[in-house]
Protein backbone atom coordinates (compact mmCIF):
# COMPACT_ATOMS: atom_id res chain seq x y z
CA UNK A 1 0.00 0.00 0.00
CA UNK A 2 1.47 3.36 -1.06
CA UNK A 3 -0.56 5.42 1.39
CA UNK A 4 1.28 6.07 4.64
CA UNK A 5 -1.04 6.07 7.64
CA UNK A 6 -0.33 7.16 11.17
CA UNK A 7 -3.72 5.93 12.33
CA UNK A 8 -6.63 4.11 10.69
CA UNK A 9 -8.39 5.60 7.69
CA UNK A 10 -12.15 5.02 7.34
CA UNK A 11 -13.45 5.19 3.78
CA UNK A 12 -17.22 5.50 3.95
CA UNK A 13 -20.39 6.21 2.04
CA UNK A 14 -23.96 6.97 3.06
CA UNK A 15 -27.37 6.43 1.57
CA UNK A 16 -29.95 8.81 2.97
CA UNK A 17 -33.58 9.89 2.82
CA UNK A 18 -32.51 13.03 0.94
CA UNK A 19 -29.82 15.66 0.52
CA UNK A 20 -30.50 17.95 3.47
CA UNK A 21 -27.93 17.47 6.22
CA UNK A 22 -30.23 19.03 8.80
CA UNK A 23 -33.53 17.39 7.83
CA UNK A 24 -32.73 14.03 6.28
CA UNK A 25 -31.51 10.79 7.85
CA UNK A 26 -29.06 8.00 7.13
CA UNK A 27 -30.56 4.71 5.95
CA UNK A 28 -27.36 2.87 5.01
CA UNK A 29 -23.73 3.34 5.95
CA UNK A 30 -20.66 1.43 4.82
CA UNK A 31 -17.37 1.82 6.69
CA UNK A 32 -14.13 0.42 5.28
CA UNK A 33 -11.41 0.75 7.91
CA UNK A 34 -7.85 0.61 6.62
CA UNK A 35 -5.22 0.10 9.33
CA UNK A 36 -1.63 1.41 9.16
CA UNK A 37 -0.38 -2.16 8.69
CA UNK A 38 -2.57 -2.57 5.59
CA UNK A 39 -5.34 -4.64 7.17
CA UNK A 40 -8.88 -3.83 6.07
CA UNK A 41 -12.15 -4.27 7.92
CA UNK A 42 -15.53 -3.45 6.43
CA UNK A 43 -18.91 -2.99 8.08
CA UNK A 44 -22.23 -2.14 6.46
CA UNK A 45 -25.37 -1.17 8.33
CA UNK A 46 -28.94 -0.60 7.27
CA UNK A 47 -30.61 2.02 9.46
CA UNK A 48 -34.25 2.68 10.29
CA UNK A 49 -34.64 6.44 9.73
CA UNK A 50 -37.87 6.52 11.76
CA UNK A 51 -39.62 8.26 8.89
CA UNK A 52 -40.84 7.33 5.40
CA UNK A 53 -38.22 7.22 2.67
CA UNK A 54 -39.28 9.54 -0.18
CA UNK A 55 -39.98 7.77 -3.45
CA UNK A 56 -37.45 9.92 -5.30
CA UNK A 57 -34.72 8.84 -2.87
CA UNK A 58 -35.65 5.16 -3.19
CA UNK A 59 -35.46 5.55 -6.97
CA UNK A 60 -31.80 6.48 -6.58
CA UNK A 61 -30.51 3.96 -4.04
CA UNK A 62 -33.15 1.22 -4.25
CA UNK A 63 -33.85 1.13 -0.51
CA UNK A 64 -37.51 1.21 0.54
CA UNK A 65 -39.35 1.50 3.84
CA UNK A 66 -39.81 -2.27 4.10
CA UNK A 67 -36.06 -2.81 3.73
CA UNK A 68 -35.28 -0.90 6.93
CA UNK A 69 -38.46 -1.40 8.96
CA UNK A 70 -36.83 -3.98 11.25
CA UNK A 71 -33.37 -2.38 11.32
CA UNK A 72 -31.92 -0.52 14.30
CA UNK A 73 -32.16 3.25 14.49
CA UNK A 74 -29.04 5.39 14.28
CA UNK A 75 -29.36 6.08 17.99
CA UNK A 76 -29.13 2.35 18.63
CA UNK A 77 -26.18 1.94 16.27
CA UNK A 78 -24.32 5.09 17.27
CA UNK A 79 -22.23 3.57 20.12
CA UNK A 80 -20.98 0.73 17.90
CA UNK A 81 -20.29 2.99 14.92
CA UNK A 82 -18.55 5.56 17.11
CA UNK A 83 -16.35 2.92 18.70
CA UNK A 84 -15.34 1.66 15.25
CA UNK A 85 -14.35 5.05 13.83
CA UNK A 86 -13.38 7.19 16.82
CA UNK A 87 -9.63 6.68 16.32
CA UNK A 88 -9.67 7.30 12.56
CA UNK A 89 -9.25 9.79 9.78
CA UNK A 90 -11.75 9.77 6.91
CA UNK A 91 -12.04 9.41 3.18
CA UNK A 92 -14.81 9.30 0.61
CA UNK A 93 -16.08 10.59 -2.71
CA UNK A 94 -17.57 14.07 -2.39
CA UNK A 95 -17.56 13.26 1.31
CA UNK A 96 -16.33 16.65 2.48
CA UNK A 97 -19.50 18.38 1.27
CA UNK A 98 -22.16 15.87 2.28
CA UNK A 99 -21.31 12.50 3.78
CA UNK A 100 -19.11 13.63 6.64
CA UNK A 101 -21.34 16.58 7.67
CA UNK A 102 -24.32 14.22 7.54
CA UNK A 103 -22.61 11.62 9.71
CA UNK A 104 -21.54 14.19 12.27
CA UNK A 105 -25.06 15.67 12.33
CA UNK A 106 -26.52 12.25 13.11
CA UNK A 107 -24.09 11.80 16.00
CA UNK A 108 -24.95 15.22 17.40
CA UNK A 109 -28.66 14.49 17.02
CA UNK A 110 -28.45 11.43 19.27
CA UNK A 111 -26.18 13.08 21.81
CA UNK A 112 -22.85 11.54 20.85
CA UNK A 113 -19.99 14.01 21.15
CA UNK A 114 -18.02 13.23 18.01
CA UNK A 115 -14.63 14.92 17.91
CA UNK A 116 -13.89 16.40 14.47
CA UNK A 117 -11.20 19.06 15.00
CA UNK A 118 -8.16 16.78 14.69
CA UNK A 119 -9.43 14.57 11.87
CA UNK A 120 -7.70 14.37 8.51
CA UNK A 121 -9.75 14.02 5.32
CA UNK A 122 -9.18 12.78 1.81
CA UNK A 123 -11.86 13.32 -0.82
CA UNK A 124 -11.32 11.26 -3.97
CA UNK A 125 -13.56 13.57 -5.97
CA UNK A 126 -11.34 16.56 -5.26
CA UNK A 127 -8.26 14.61 -6.33
CA UNK A 128 -10.08 13.53 -9.48
CA UNK A 129 -11.14 17.05 -10.41
CA UNK A 130 -7.73 18.58 -9.72
CA UNK A 131 -5.67 15.93 -11.49
CA UNK A 132 -8.05 15.39 -14.43
CA UNK A 133 -9.07 18.83 -15.70
CA UNK A 134 -12.77 19.41 -16.10
CA UNK A 135 -12.65 22.56 -18.19
CA UNK A 136 -13.67 23.44 -21.73
CA UNK A 137 -10.26 22.65 -23.20
CA UNK A 138 -10.21 19.19 -21.64
CA UNK A 139 -13.79 18.48 -22.73
CA UNK A 140 -13.08 19.44 -26.34
CA UNK A 141 -10.06 17.15 -26.40
CA UNK A 142 -11.94 14.27 -24.78
CA UNK A 143 -15.13 14.41 -26.86
CA UNK A 144 -13.86 15.81 -30.15
CA UNK A 145 -10.10 15.10 -30.09
CA UNK A 146 -9.58 18.76 -30.92
CA UNK A 147 -7.27 21.34 -29.39
CA UNK A 148 -8.84 24.60 -28.25
CA UNK A 149 -7.20 27.54 -30.00
CA UNK A 150 -7.65 31.05 -28.66
CA UNK A 151 -9.03 29.77 -25.36
CA UNK A 152 -11.05 32.33 -23.41
CA UNK A 153 -12.05 34.26 -26.48
CA UNK A 154 -15.84 34.33 -26.57
CA UNK A 155 -16.10 33.06 -30.14
CA UNK A 156 -13.65 30.17 -29.75
CA UNK A 157 -15.26 29.05 -26.48
CA UNK A 158 -18.75 29.27 -27.96
CA UNK A 159 -17.89 27.19 -31.00
CA UNK A 160 -16.06 24.65 -28.85
CA UNK A 161 -19.06 24.31 -26.55
CA UNK A 162 -21.38 23.55 -29.47
CA UNK A 163 -18.94 20.95 -30.80
CA UNK A 164 -18.90 19.29 -27.37
CA UNK A 165 -22.69 19.20 -27.07
CA UNK A 166 -23.04 17.60 -30.50
CA UNK A 167 -20.35 15.03 -29.67
CA UNK A 168 -22.01 14.21 -26.34
CA UNK A 169 -25.33 13.58 -28.05
CA UNK A 170 -23.62 11.19 -30.45
CA UNK A 171 -21.56 9.42 -27.79
CA UNK A 172 -24.26 8.77 -25.17
CA UNK A 173 -27.26 6.89 -26.49
CA UNK A 174 -29.05 7.07 -23.15
CA UNK A 175 -29.28 10.85 -22.86
CA UNK A 176 -32.33 12.67 -24.26
CA UNK A 177 -32.22 14.19 -27.71
CA UNK A 178 -34.81 16.92 -27.12
CA UNK A 179 -34.03 20.10 -25.24
CA UNK A 180 -36.85 19.91 -22.69
CA UNK A 181 -35.68 16.52 -21.49
CA UNK A 182 -32.03 17.61 -21.53
CA UNK A 183 -32.94 20.57 -19.37
CA UNK A 184 -34.81 18.35 -16.94
CA UNK A 185 -31.88 15.96 -16.57
CA UNK A 186 -28.83 18.21 -16.84
CA UNK A 187 -29.97 21.81 -16.65
CA UNK A 188 -30.43 22.28 -12.91
CA UNK A 189 -34.15 22.49 -13.43
CA UNK A 190 -34.76 22.69 -9.69
CA UNK A 191 -33.32 26.20 -9.42
CA UNK A 192 -35.85 28.84 -8.39
CA UNK A 193 -33.43 31.68 -9.14
CA UNK A 194 -30.50 31.82 -11.52
CA UNK A 195 -27.88 32.02 -8.76
CA UNK A 196 -29.22 28.95 -7.01
CA UNK A 197 -29.94 30.69 -3.74
CA UNK A 198 -33.39 29.10 -3.83
CA UNK A 199 -34.26 25.62 -5.12
CA UNK A 200 -37.48 23.70 -5.58
CA UNK A 201 -37.58 20.58 -3.41
CA UNK A 202 -39.15 17.28 -4.57
CA UNK A 203 -42.50 18.40 -3.15
CA UNK A 204 -42.48 21.52 -5.31
CA UNK A 205 -41.72 23.89 -2.42
CA UNK A 206 -39.19 26.70 -2.86
CA UNK A 207 -36.55 26.38 -0.12
CA UNK A 208 -33.37 28.21 0.82
CA UNK A 209 -30.18 26.74 -0.62
CA UNK A 210 -27.67 28.63 1.52
CA UNK A 211 -26.95 29.89 4.98
CA UNK A 212 -28.66 29.21 8.26
CA UNK A 213 -32.03 28.53 6.61
CA UNK A 214 -30.78 26.02 4.03
CA UNK A 215 -33.52 23.48 3.32
CA UNK A 216 -36.26 25.56 4.93
CA UNK A 217 -39.28 26.74 2.89
CA UNK A 218 -38.87 30.39 1.96
CA UNK A 219 -42.46 31.13 2.96
CA UNK A 220 -41.90 29.73 6.44
CA UNK A 221 -38.80 31.86 6.98
CA UNK A 222 -40.49 35.03 5.73
CA UNK A 223 -43.45 34.33 8.01
CA UNK A 224 -41.43 33.56 11.13
CA UNK A 225 -38.54 35.97 10.51
CA UNK A 226 -39.87 38.90 8.43
CA UNK A 227 -36.64 40.88 8.84
CA UNK A 228 -34.83 38.28 6.75
CA UNK A 229 -36.50 39.73 3.66
CA UNK A 230 -34.99 43.17 4.30
CA UNK A 231 -31.61 41.63 5.05
CA UNK A 232 -31.57 39.93 1.67
CA UNK A 233 -32.91 42.94 -0.20
CA UNK A 234 -30.15 45.10 1.31
CA UNK A 235 -27.52 42.42 0.81
CA UNK A 236 -25.13 41.61 -2.02
CA UNK A 237 -27.48 39.26 -3.88
CA UNK A 238 -28.25 39.26 -7.62
CA UNK A 239 -31.33 41.21 -8.65
CA UNK A 240 -32.91 38.05 -10.02
CA UNK A 241 -32.63 36.46 -6.57
CA UNK A 242 -34.25 39.52 -5.00
CA UNK A 243 -37.00 39.45 -7.60
CA UNK A 244 -37.82 35.81 -6.81
CA UNK A 245 -37.88 36.57 -3.10
CA UNK A 246 -40.19 39.52 -3.69
CA UNK A 247 -42.58 37.43 -5.81
CA UNK A 248 -42.81 34.85 -3.04
CA UNK A 249 -43.50 37.55 -0.47
CA UNK A 250 -46.20 39.16 -2.61
CA UNK A 251 -47.82 35.78 -3.23
CA UNK A 252 -47.97 35.24 0.54
CA UNK A 253 -49.75 38.55 1.00
CA UNK A 254 -52.25 37.60 -1.68
CA UNK A 255 -52.85 34.28 0.06
CA UNK A 256 -51.51 32.12 -2.71
N, C-alpha and C positions, 0 to 999 in steps of 0.2 A: 504494500500500500504506500503510495507516494505522499499522502497527506500525513503530516506530523501532528499528533494530538498530545496535548498535555493532560486532558481529561476527556471523558466520553463525549461523543458528538451524536445527538439525536436528530436523525432525518425524519420528518413527519409530514403528514398531510391530513386534512380534515374534509369531511363532507358535512354540510350544514343545512338548516332549514331555509337559508337565504344568505344574503350578502351584507347584512347589517350586523356589525360587531356588537352593537348595543342591544339589538332586539332579537336577533336570531340565536339558534342553539346548535350545538354539535350533535350530530347523529352517528358519525363514525370517525374514528381516529386510528391512524396507524403510526406506530413509533418504531423506528429502526435504530437501535442503539449500537454505535460503533465504538469499541473500546480502543485505548491507545495501543494495545498489543495486537490489534487487527480482528479480534473476535467480534461477532455480530449477533445481536439478539433482537428479534422482532415480535411485537405485540400489536394486535388489532382488536379494537373494541367497537361493538355497536352500542349506541346510547339512546335511551328513551328520552326524547326532548321535552316530554310532558306537555306537548301541544301538537296539533295536526301538522303534518308536513305538507306544505303547499304543492299543488300538482305540478307547477312549473319547476320546482326544485327536484321533485321525484323524476321528472322527465330528463333531468340532467344526470343524476347519479344513480337512478334506478332503485332507490330505497323508499319504501312506502310505510305507512303507519303500521301495518300488520307485521312488518319485518322487525320493528323495534318495540312492539307493544309489551313483550315480556323481558326486555333488556333492562339492565340497571340504569338509573339516572346518573347524570354526571356527578351529582353530589355523592352518590354511593361509590362511584369509581374514583373520585378525586384523590383519596388517600393513596390508593395503589398507583395511580398514574403519577402523582407527585413524587412518591418514593422512587419510582423508576427513572425519573428525569431530573431530579433535584440537583444532581451533581454534574449536569451536562451543559454543553453548548448546543446550538441548534442550527439546523439547515433545512432547506425546503426549496420549492419552486414558487416564486412570488410570495413567499412566506412572510417577508418583512412587512408587506402591506396588509395582509389579511389573516393568514393562518396563525401567526404568533400572537397578534393582538386579540384574536378571537379566543385562543386558548387561555391567555392570561385573564381575559374578561370572565370566562367561565370559572376560573379559579377564584377570582375576586367575588363573584356572585355567590359562591357557596362558602365563603369565609375562609378560604385557604390563602395564606400570605405567601405568594409566590415571588421569590426574589428575582428581579430582572436586571438590576443595575450592572452586575459583573459578567453577564452572559456575553458570549461571542456568537456572531451570526454569519452564516454563509447562505446567500440566495442564488441558486443556480440560474434563475432567470436573469439576474443582473449581470452575471458573468457572460451568459449567452448574448445579451444585447450589447455588451461592451466589446466583446471579442469578435462577434459576427455583426458587422454594421447593418443597421436597419434603416438606412436612409435611401433617398431617391437614386443615388448613384449605384448603390448595391442592388437595389431592386431591378433597375434597368439591366444590369449585367446578369443577374440571376434569371430573369424572365425572358429577356430579349437577346442576351449575349452581345450587348452593345455598350460602348463606353460613352459616358455622358460628357459631351463637349460644352464648354461655356456654362459649367454648373453655376447655379444661382442667378443666371439671367432668366427673366420671367418667361421669355419665349422658349428657351431650351428646356426649362423645367416643365413647362406646360406640355410641350410635344412629348417629352419623355414620359410624363404621367399617362397620357393617352395611349402610348405604346404599351405601357405596363398593363393598363386596364384591359386592353384587347388581348394581350398575351395571357393574362389571368383567366379570362373567359374561355380561351381555347384550352388552357392547361387543365382546368378543374371542371370536370363534367358535372359535379354535384352542386355547383353554385348556380343561383338563378340567372337567367338570361334577360329578364325584364327589370327595369329600373326600380319599380315599386318594391319588388321582392328583394332586390339588392339592398335597397335602403333599409328595409325591415331587418335584414340579417347583418349588414355591415355598416350601416350609416348612423349608428347611435340614435336610433329612432325613439329612445326613451327620454331624450333630452327635452326639457320644458323651455329652456332658454339656450341660446347659442353657446354660452360660456360653460354650460353644464353646472351652474350653481343650483339649479333645480332639476330633478328628474321625475319621471312618472313611474311609480312602482307597479308591480304586477296587477294590483287592484285598480289601477287607473287613477290613483291619487298622486297629486304633485307634492313631493317631499323635498326637504333641504338635502343638498349633496355636499355640504361643507360645514365646518365649524361645530359649535356646541349643539346645534339642533339637527345634525346630520341624521337622516332617516325619519325625521318627524314631519307630519303633514304641515304644509305651509299655513293652511287655514287655522290649524290648532295653535301654532305659534303666534300668529297675528291676533288671535282671540285672547290668548292667555298672557301675551307679552306685547301689547300694542306698540310700545316704544321701539321694538325691533324693526318695524317698518321705517321709522325715521332714521334709525341708525344705518340701515342699508341705503336709503335714498340719499343720505349725506356722505356715504362712504365711496370708496374708489371701486365701484362696480360698473360694468358696461351698461350703457343706456338700455340695451335690449333686456338685460336682467332686471333693471328697475321697471321697465314697461310691463314685464310679465308679473312682477310682484304687485304692481299697481292694478293690473287687470284682476288678479285674484282678490285683492282687497275690495275693489268695486263690486265684484260678483258677490262677495260676502254681504256687503251692504244691501244689495238688491235681493238677498235671500236665495241665491242660486246655489 
